[in-house]
Amino acid sequence: MHDTGERAMGWLALEAFDPAPVAVALTIGPEHRLVYTNLAYRAYVGDRPLGQPIGDAFGGQAQRDYGGLFDHVLATGEPVNLVEAPVKLAPAGAPGEERSFSFSLSRFDHDRPGVLVIAVDVTEQVVATRRADRTTEEQRRWRRRFESLVWMSAQIVWAADPAGGVIESSGGWERVTGQSREEFSGDGWSDALHPDDRLPALRSWHQTRRQARPWHYTYRVRTRDGEYRHFEIHSAPVYENGTVVEWIGTSSDVEEQWRRQQRQELLDRAAGAATEQAGLAEMFAALADVLVPALADGCGLHLLPDLIDHPPGAPIIARRIATAARDGLPRQPPAGEERFAPDSGFARALRQRRPLYRTFPPGRPPADLLPRSTSAWLAETEATSVVLMPVIVDGTAAAAVTAARRDDRAPLGPDDIALMSQVFEYTHDALSGAVRFHRTQQVALALQHGQLADPPELPGLDIAARYRASPAAAEVGGDWYDSFVLPDGATVLAIGDVAGHDLAAAVGMSQLRNMLRALTADRVAPPGEILHRLNTAMETVAPDTTATCILSRIEQPEPGRWRFSHAAAGHLPPLLVTPGGRGRFLKGAANPLLGVPVDQPYRSATEPLPPGATLLLYTDGLVERPDEHLDASLDRLRRRASALAPRPLEHFCDGLLEHRPPAGTDDIAMIALRVNGLQGRHVVAGRRA
């Protein structure tokens, strides 16, 4: 809603008559004060101020001769036509000149009664009769245009006193609102406005009145049937001798224009919100915030499985990934999972691939149609209408959106549902890319987690493993760990990191892990030799892959004695914490990165593991910080691991994860081993998240 300056009397849009070839003027009241003159009139008479009596522009004789005709037309309504009437003009600052005019004086009943003057200069006419006939027809045509323009330009015309109190209406206000003249007079018209618009509109109107400038405003008006519609207001002051004597204004129903504008603004907001997000959950959350509160009081979005390959008769598992609620209402948790029977209303709605709409008593939503969490929210907030809409992306139902309103708003209607559908059509391209990326990530994540096997159970050793997905890489990475027992009884611990955070990285990780297992089991050899063979094989099997890796063997050459043989290919060094809490990195077996051709052999190193020693293999996501040198990061890990070493191995690993970099963008894998000195069987299974 806004104010804007326009010309006084702009409500009639009379400037459209400025280029007319005839002189046009309009007067009001018994003093016949001018409220409009066109260019032709001013060319003859001069640019007289509006609000002056029309007679001031003419000589005294003309006032005496024709002044009574204005009174007669205003009083009786009978039109008067004069042909070739002599008039002595008295333009300001110029000597009087007598010319001949054909006049048409007629009463104009639109708001306040007045006289419409249409005059044609016929001084130079040669054929007076023929020219008079043509002029009469032209006058009638311009009068019809004048009246039509007034009625088309505004639904309601009104007048207010100098203080701003409404005193007259053309009758349209009463028809629209049902208010009587007594009810809308003064500031009573504001009682028909929307409660949220009433005080702002009055403040704006009274400020405009004090400043005596034109008013342009938009507010919502309650109609006879209780519906609120947007009306656009134009008003201007009428001056007399430099003083505002009244206000003239119009009120026009602009509901359809307003709705078109709001729809386009909503669609533009949705497109902007979708393109600003990369992840699917973030994109749906942004769209939920667009829908609420513009279209709904609350909404939720559930991600659906691929229904094309969904087994017949299998339940549908929908994962809630975004919610939104109007201020003052509770918000559903943004994450959760719901299970639906294949014959449920929810499943039927998805198969039909069209919106389902329901109205219901406050807080009593239909059963079997909506997710349980949504139904509970509808009951808690006493909602009265809801729509369930499948979101179609690339021809399949990728998600389902539920949107609802409470009883303090009109129920969702066909226009609202159509606009919701447009929102998701408008953002289809962005959603398409996000959905494809999300499904690829899910495949990669499943592949990756399938490779993270639980460590073996071994006498005298505890083994624990952990994996944490990258928050920035949407749960897909190339980090992995492995542990298994060789035929000769040695235990293998391995960890690695394939470059990338996508499906290719997960596939590369799977290939690398499987090749390493095969090469390790093929023959007994130092870890460095096996890594060198792996690097050679990668030139053929995975020529575009690079990776880091640690391969190690834990052996017990005699009871009570353990040793750790290892080799590292571009990977961060193992960390050994001996009893007493002394931690150090084992850097004696560093070798080049895997995926880089190397002619020289890879080195191996062997380290004794005393009883109570804790060994940690880890990936760089556990230590690296973007604003910190790697040496400082490693030293922090060493001190933290030394402090945690007295704890059980499970707590040791969890404690390290609790202090991982807060702004880390990489995934984390770790595998830890502890020599317990016992002959019993004790193992801690790997944990993945």
Secondary structure as UniProt FT lines:
FT   TURN            8..9
FT   HELIX           10..12
FT   HELIX           14..17
FT   TURN            18..19
FT   STRAND          23..28
FT   TURN            29..32
FT   STRAND          33..37
FT   HELIX           39..45
FT   TURN            50..51
FT   HELIX           54..57
FT   HELIX           60..76
FT   STRAND          80..89
FT   TURN            92..93
FT   STRAND          97..108
FT   STRAND          114..121
FT   TURN            123..124
FT   HELIX           128..153
FT   STRAND          156..160
FT   TURN            162..163
FT   STRAND          166..169
FT   HELIX           172..177
FT   HELIX           181..184
FT   HELIX           188..192
FT   HELIX           195..211
FT   STRAND          215..222
FT   TURN            224..225
FT   STRAND          228..240
FT   TURN            241..242
FT   STRAND          243..253
FT   HELIX           255..275
FT   HELIX           280..291
FT   TURN            292..295
FT   STRAND          298..303
FT   TURN            308..309
FT   TURN            312..313
FT   STRAND          316..325
FT   TURN            327..328
FT   STRAND          336..340
FT   TURN            342..343
FT   HELIX           345..352
FT   STRAND          356..359
FT   TURN            362..363
FT   TURN            367..368
FT   HELIX           372..381
FT   STRAND          383..393
FT   TURN            394..395
FT   STRAND          396..406
FT   TURN            407..408
FT   HELIX           414..426
FT   HELIX           428..451
FT   STRAND          461..468
FT   TURN            471..475
FT   STRAND          479..485
FT   TURN            487..488
FT   STRAND          491..498
FT   HELIX           503..522
FT   HELIX           527..541
FT   TURN            543..544
FT   STRAND          547..558
FT   TURN            559..560
FT   STRAND          561..569
FT   STRAND          575..578
FT   TURN            579..581
FT   STRAND          582..585
FT   TURN            588..589
FT   STRAND          590..591
FT   STRAND          605..609
FT   TURN            611..612
FT   STRAND          614..618
FT   HELIX           620..622
FT   TURN            626..627
FT   HELIX           630..644
FT   TURN            645..646
FT   HELIX           649..658
FT   TURN            662..663
FT   STRAND          668..675
FT   STRAND          687..688
//
